[in-house]
Amino acid sequence: MLQSRIISSLSSCSNALQCCRTLHVSLVVNHNPGLKKKSKVAVDPKKLQRQKERQEAKLRKQVIQPPMDPDSIPDPLWFNEDRQRPKLQLSEEETEQRVLLQKNWSKYQMRKHVDDLRLMRNKLKCRNDALRELKKESEFLYNEALKVDKVNFPITLKGPMETPPLADYLPPDFVDEK
């Protein structure tokens, strides 16, 4: 019974269904033809550079202090009288042993230092003798031996970076128009 009613109502609305099928709906496009586009403001590069320099100068002026390290401040409880260790009382024999040990150590270090100086002096003498003999054999080889090999021993020397200007110096690109 219910099915017969639905079918009869659909048959009577067949014209309405055909009319609805011709109607199409699409997505909303957000377009407003009356709305103008925002024009980009042309910014002067020199002005941008000055702004950047000002910001950098402000940052340089600010004093940046690192945060305090809590471990750098000693605990006041460490300095209590009851925490102090008693001074060590050494016997005369022990102090004498320590003094002798210190003297022996000093003698050992002095001997080592003198041996190092003797070794360097000996190496320098051998080098000079070899260069003298090389100079007798060939002047070219002697000059080549004196050159520094920058591949094996890279070295960079930096001289003064800023020197005071000379009072009477005129730069080469200076044009004096009078």
C-alpha positions in Angstrom: 0.0 0.0 0.0 2.8 2.4 0.9 4.7 1.4 -2.2 1.6 2.2 -4.4 1.3 5.6 -2.8 5.0 6.5 -3.4 4.8 5.3 -7.0 1.6 7.3 -7.7 3.1 10.4 -6.1 6.3 10.0 -8.2 4.3 9.6 -11.4 2.5 12.9 -10.7 5.8 14.7 -9.9 7.6 13.4 -13.0 7.5 16.9 -14.6 9.0 18.4 -11.4 11.9 15.9 -11.4 12.7 16.7 -15.0 12.8 20.4 -14.2 15.2 19.8 -11.3 17.6 17.8 -13.4 18.3 20.7 -15.6 19.4 22.8 -12.7 23.2 22.5 -11.9 24.9 23.8 -8.8 28.7 24.6 -8.8 31.2 25.6 -6.1 31.2 29.1 -4.9 34.0 31.1 -6.5 35.2 34.0 -4.3 35.6 36.5 -7.0 34.5 40.1 -6.8 35.0 42.0 -10.0 34.4 45.3 -8.2 37.3 44.7 -5.8 40.6 46.2 -6.8 43.9 44.4 -6.4 46.3 45.7 -3.8 49.2 47.4 -5.5 52.7 46.5 -4.1 54.5 49.5 -2.7 57.9 50.0 -4.3 60.5 50.1 -1.5 63.7 52.0 -2.0 66.7 49.5 -1.5 68.7 52.3 0.1 66.0 52.8 2.6 65.8 49.1 3.4 69.6 49.1 3.8 69.5 52.0 6.2 66.7 50.3 8.2 68.7 47.1 8.4 71.8 49.1 9.6 69.8 50.9 12.2 68.5 47.5 13.5 72.0 46.1 13.6 73.3 49.1 15.4 70.5 48.8 18.0 71.4 45.1 18.5 75.1 46.0 18.9 74.3 48.7 21.5 72.4 46.2 23.6 74.6 44.7 26.3 74.0 41.0 26.2 74.7 39.4 29.5 74.7 35.7 29.8 72.5 34.3 32.6 74.2 33.6 35.9 75.5 30.1 36.4 74.1 28.9 39.7 77.2 26.7 40.2 79.5 29.7 40.1 78.3 31.0 43.4 79.7 28.9 46.3 77.3 27.7 48.9 77.8 29.7 52.2 77.5 26.5 54.2 80.9 25.4 52.8 82.6 28.1 54.8 81.3 27.0 58.2 84.0 26.5 60.9 82.9 22.9 61.5 83.5 22.0 57.8 87.2 23.1 57.9 89.7 20.3 57.8 92.3 20.2 60.5 95.8 21.2 59.4 97.9 18.2 58.7 100.7 17.8 61.3 103.7 16.1 59.6 106.5 14.5 61.4 110.1 15.9 60.9 111.0 12.7 58.9 108.0 13.2 56.6 108.8 16.9 55.9 112.4 16.0 55.3 111.4 13.3 52.8 109.1 15.7 51.0 111.9 18.4 50.8 114.3 15.8 49.4 111.7 14.6 46.9 111.2 18.2 45.7 114.9 18.7 45.3 115.3 15.5 43.3 112.4 16.5 41.1 113.9 19.9 40.5 117.3 18.3 39.6 115.6 15.9 37.2 113.6 18.8 35.5 116.8 20.8 35.1 118.7 17.9 33.6 115.9 17.3 31.2 115.9 21.0 30.2 119.6 21.1 29.6 119.4 17.9 27.5 116.7 19.5 25.4 118.8 22.6 24.8 121.8 20.5 23.9 119.7 18.4 21.5 118.4 21.6 19.7 121.9 23.1 19.6 123.2 19.9 18.1 120.5 19.7 15.4 121.0 23.4 14.5 124.8 22.8 14.1 124.2 19.7 11.9 121.7 21.7 9.8 124.1 24.6 9.3 127.0 22.2 8.4 124.7 20.5 5.8 123.7 23.8 4.3 127.3 24.9 4.1 128.3 21.7 2.3 125.3 22.1 0.0 126.3 25.6 -0.9 129.7 24.3 -1.9 128.1 21.8 -4.2 125.4 23.9 -5.8 124.1 27.4 -5.2 120.7 26.5 -6.8 120.2 23.6 -4.4 121.2 25.7 -1.5 118.6 28.4 -2.4 115.9 25.7 -2.9 116.7 24.2 0.5 116.2 27.6 2.2 112.7 28.0 0.7 109.8 27.1 3.0 107.6 24.3 1.8 104.1 25.7 2.3 102.4 22.4 1.5 104.0 20.6 4.5 104.1 23.5 6.8 101.1 25.9 6.0 101.7 29.3 7.6 99.6 32.4 7.4 101.1 35.7 8.6 98.9 38.7 9.3 100.4 42.1 9.5 98.8 45.3 10.8 95.2 45.6 9.6 94.8 49.3 10.1 97.5 51.9 9.8 97.2 55.6 10.4 96.6 57.6 7.2 99.5 59.6 5.6 98.8 63.3 5.7 100.1 64.2 2.2 98.8 61.0 0.4 96.2 61.5 -2.4 94.5 58.3 -3.6 94.9 57.6 -7.3 91.2 57.9 -8.2 91.0 61.4 -6.6 90.0 64.1 -9.1 90.5 67.6 -7.9 88.1 70.0 -9.7 88.5 73.7 -9.2 
